[in-house]
Amino acid sequence: MTVAALVLYVAYMAIAFGVRTIMQVRATGSTGFVGIGGRPGSLPWLAGVLFAVAIVAGFVSPLLVLTDTLSLIEALDGPALNWIGVALAAAGIALTFASQTAMGASWRIGVDESERTELVTSGPFTRMRNPIFTAMLLAALGLALMVPTAWSIAALLALFVALELQVRIIEEPYLLSAQGEEYRSYAARTGRFLPGVGKLAS
């Protein structure tokens, strides 16, 4: 299961970042990458750092298990949970790519406050405002269940905190400023990460 998790992880990174970036460049001429923002020590900066930590830790965890450097958490390691992990990881990967594709030219990694892109409210965005982030957490949870270690759990927690900060501290204030009433109305009827949960006050 460890090798399968590593293969899935590499495939996920290749699809979510590699393939999607190539599609973005072909469609718009831009990679869509903005990068880590904020001054060192600030919450926006911390969000970027935690995201990078989550990506690295998630990849390193199965490698350390394969080299017998890191042990599995026995209470979380078993065929049933492992296969649930496979299903969650596969679903997360598919939903990530579907949501990225639904964003079209508006897809970005990070926020450039000088940019104004079209607000996407169709497809997966009909039910939740951040389906890409929801899908990423789903995939990370699945991979952690496939190879349950202290590192994979830490990666999942780091990703969760990073995405919470990214959305609440960076993206929502930006979208309220850039899109105004259109975003406020959309956010008042659509959940943040799950349908119906985390709606903004109208």
Contacts in CASP RR format, 6 or more apart in sequence:
PFRMAT RR
TARGET T0000
AUTHOR 0000-0000-0000
METHOD contacts of the structure
MODEL  1
MTVAALVLYVAYMAIAFGVRTIMQVRATGSTGFVGIGGRPGSLPWLAGVL
FAVAIVAGFVSPLLVLTDTLSLIEALDGPALNWIGVALAAAGIALTFASQ
TAMGASWRIGVDESERTELVTSGPFTRMRNPIFTAMLLAALGLALMVPTA
WSIAALLALFVALELQVRIIEEPYLLSAQGEEYRSYAARTGRFLPGVGKL
AS
1 82 0 8 1.000
1 86 0 8 1.000
1 146 0 8 1.000
1 147 0 8 1.000
2 62 0 8 1.000
2 65 0 8 1.000
2 66 0 8 1.000
2 146 0 8 1.000
2 147 0 8 1.000
3 62 0 8 1.000
3 66 0 8 1.000
4 86 0 8 1.000
4 146 0 8 1.000
5 62 0 8 1.000
5 89 0 8 1.000
5 143 0 8 1.000
5 146 0 8 1.000
5 147 0 8 1.000
6 59 0 8 1.000
6 62 0 8 1.000
6 63 0 8 1.000
6 66 0 8 1.000
8 86 0 8 1.000
8 89 0 8 1.000
8 90 0 8 1.000
8 93 0 8 1.000
8 143 0 8 1.000
8 146 0 8 1.000
9 58 0 8 1.000
9 59 0 8 1.000
9 62 0 8 1.000
9 143 0 8 1.000
10 59 0 8 1.000
11 93 0 8 1.000
12 89 0 8 1.000
12 93 0 8 1.000
12 96 0 8 1.000
12 139 0 8 1.000
13 55 0 8 1.000
13 59 0 8 1.000
15 93 0 8 1.000
15 96 0 8 1.000
15 97 0 8 1.000
16 93 0 8 1.000
16 96 0 8 1.000
16 97 0 8 1.000
16 100 0 8 1.000
16 136 0 8 1.000
17 109 0 8 1.000
19 97 0 8 1.000
20 97 0 8 1.000
20 100 0 8 1.000
20 101 0 8 1.000
20 107 0 8 1.000
21 31 0 8 1.000
21 32 0 8 1.000
21 33 0 8 1.000
23 101 0 8 1.000
24 30 0 8 1.000
24 31 0 8 1.000
24 32 0 8 1.000
24 104 0 8 1.000
24 105 0 8 1.000
24 107 0 8 1.000
25 31 0 8 1.000
27 104 0 8 1.000
27 105 0 8 1.000
28 105 0 8 1.000
32 107 0 8 1.000
32 108 0 8 1.000
32 109 0 8 1.000
33 108 0 8 1.000
33 109 0 8 1.000
33 110 0 8 1.000
34 108 0 8 1.000
34 109 0 8 1.000
34 110 0 8 1.000
34 111 0 8 1.000
34 112 0 8 1.000
35 48 0 8 1.000
35 109 0 8 1.000
35 110 0 8 1.000
36 44 0 8 1.000
36 45 0 8 1.000
36 48 0 8 1.000
36 49 0 8 1.000
36 52 0 8 1.000
37 44 0 8 1.000
37 45 0 8 1.000
37 48 0 8 1.000
37 110 0 8 1.000
38 44 0 8 1.000
38 45 0 8 1.000
39 45 0 8 1.000
43 165 0 8 1.000
43 169 0 8 1.000
44 165 0 8 1.000
44 169 0 8 1.000
44 170 0 8 1.000
46 162 0 8 1.000
46 165 0 8 1.000
47 161 0 8 1.000
47 162 0 8 1.000
47 163 0 8 1.000
47 165 0 8 1.000
47 166 0 8 1.000
47 169 0 8 1.000
47 170 0 8 1.000
48 162 0 8 1.000
48 166 0 8 1.000
50 158 0 8 1.000
50 159 0 8 1.000
50 161 0 8 1.000
50 162 0 8 1.000
50 165 0 8 1.000
51 158 0 8 1.000
51 159 0 8 1.000
51 162 0 8 1.000
51 163 0 8 1.000
51 166 0 8 1.000
53 155 0 8 1.000
53 158 0 8 1.000
53 162 0 8 1.000
54 140 0 8 1.000
54 155 0 8 1.000
54 156 0 8 1.000
54 158 0 8 1.000
54 159 0 8 1.000
54 162 0 8 1.000
55 155 0 8 1.000
57 151 0 8 1.000
57 152 0 8 1.000
57 154 0 8 1.000
57 155 0 8 1.000
57 158 0 8 1.000
58 140 0 8 1.000
58 143 0 8 1.000
58 151 0 8 1.000
58 152 0 8 1.000
58 155 0 8 1.000
60 151 0 8 1.000
61 70 0 8 1.000
61 147 0 8 1.000
61 149 0 8 1.000
61 151 0 8 1.000
61 152 0 8 1.000
61 155 0 8 1.000
62 147 0 8 1.000
62 152 0 8 1.000
64 70 0 8 1.000
64 149 0 8 1.000
64 151 0 8 1.000
65 71 0 8 1.000
65 72 0 8 1.000
65 147 0 8 1.000
65 149 0 8 1.000
70 149 0 8 1.000
70 150 0 8 1.000
70 151 0 8 1.000
71 149 0 8 1.000
72 147 0 8 1.000
72 148 0 8 1.000
72 149 0 8 1.000
73 148 0 8 1.000
73 149 0 8 1.000
73 150 0 8 1.000
73 153 0 8 1.000
76 145 0 8 1.000
76 148 0 8 1.000
77 148 0 8 1.000
81 145 0 8 1.000
81 148 0 8 1.000
82 145 0 8 1.000
82 146 0 8 1.000
84 142 0 8 1.000
84 145 0 8 1.000
85 141 0 8 1.000
85 142 0 8 1.000
85 143 0 8 1.000
85 144 0 8 1.000
85 145 0 8 1.000
85 146 0 8 1.000
86 142 0 8 1.000
86 146 0 8 1.000
87 142 0 8 1.000
88 138 0 8 1.000
88 139 0 8 1.000
88 141 0 8 1.000
88 142 0 8 1.000
88 145 0 8 1.000
89 138 0 8 1.000
89 139 0 8 1.000
89 142 0 8 1.000
89 143 0 8 1.000
89 146 0 8 1.000
91 135 0 8 1.000
91 138 0 8 1.000
91 139 0 8 1.000
92 135 0 8 1.000
92 136 0 8 1.000
92 138 0 8 1.000
92 139 0 8 1.000
93 135 0 8 1.000
93 139 0 8 1.000
94 135 0 8 1.000
95 124 0 8 1.000
95 131 0 8 1.000
95 134 0 8 1.000
95 135 0 8 1.000
95 138 0 8 1.000
96 132 0 8 1.000
96 135 0 8 1.000
96 136 0 8 1.000
96 139 0 8 1.000
98 124 0 8 1.000
99 124 0 8 1.000
99 125 0 8 1.000
99 131 0 8 1.000
99 132 0 8 1.000
99 135 0 8 1.000
100 107 0 8 1.000
100 132 0 8 1.000
102 120 0 8 1.000
102 122 0 8 1.000
102 123 0 8 1.000
102 124 0 8 1.000
102 125 0 8 1.000
102 131 0 8 1.000
103 120 0 8 1.000
103 125 0 8 1.000
103 132 0 8 1.000
104 120 0 8 1.000
105 117 0 8 1.000
105 118 0 8 1.000
106 117 0 8 1.000
106 118 0 8 1.000
106 119 0 8 1.000
106 120 0 8 1.000
108 115 0 8 1.000
108 117 0 8 1.000
110 166 0 8 1.000
110 170 0 8 1.000
110 171 0 8 1.000
111 170 0 8 1.000
111 171 0 8 1.000
111 174 0 8 1.000
113 174 0 8 1.000
113 177 0 8 1.000
113 178 0 8 1.000
116 178 0 8 1.000
119 175 0 8 1.000
119 179 0 8 1.000
119 182 0 8 1.000
119 183 0 8 1.000
119 186 0 8 1.000
121 186 0 8 1.000
121 190 0 8 1.000
124 131 0 8 1.000
125 131 0 8 1.000
125 190 0 8 1.000
126 190 0 8 1.000
127 190 0 8 1.000
127 191 0 8 1.000
127 195 0 8 1.000
128 134 0 8 1.000
128 190 0 8 1.000
128 191 0 8 1.000
128 192 0 8 1.000
128 193 0 8 1.000
128 194 0 8 1.000
128 195 0 8 1.000
128 196 0 8 1.000
129 186 0 8 1.000
129 187 0 8 1.000
129 190 0 8 1.000
129 191 0 8 1.000
129 192 0 8 1.000
129 193 0 8 1.000
130 163 0 8 1.000
130 167 0 8 1.000
130 171 0 8 1.000
130 192 0 8 1.000
130 193 0 8 1.000
133 163 0 8 1.000
133 166 0 8 1.000
133 167 0 8 1.000
133 193 0 8 1.000
134 193 0 8 1.000
134 194 0 8 1.000
136 159 0 8 1.000
136 163 0 8 1.000
137 156 0 8 1.000
137 159 0 8 1.000
137 160 0 8 1.000
137 163 0 8 1.000
137 193 0 8 1.000
140 155 0 8 1.000
140 156 0 8 1.000
140 159 0 8 1.000
141 156 0 8 1.000
143 152 0 8 1.000
144 152 0 8 1.000
144 153 0 8 1.000
144 155 0 8 1.000
144 156 0 8 1.000
167 192 0 8 1.000
167 193 0 8 1.000
172 187 0 8 1.000
172 200 0 8 1.000
175 183 0 8 1.000
175 187 0 8 1.000
176 183 0 8 1.000
176 184 0 8 1.000
176 187 0 8 1.000
184 200 0 8 1.000
184 202 0 8 1.000
185 202 0 8 1.000
187 199 0 8 1.000
187 200 0 8 1.000
188 199 0 8 1.000
188 200 0 8 1.000
188 201 0 8 1.000
188 202 0 8 1.000
189 199 0 8 1.000
190 196 0 8 1.000
190 199 0 8 1.000
191 197 0 8 1.000
191 198 0 8 1.000
191 199 0 8 1.000
192 198 0 8 1.000
192 199 0 8 1.000
END
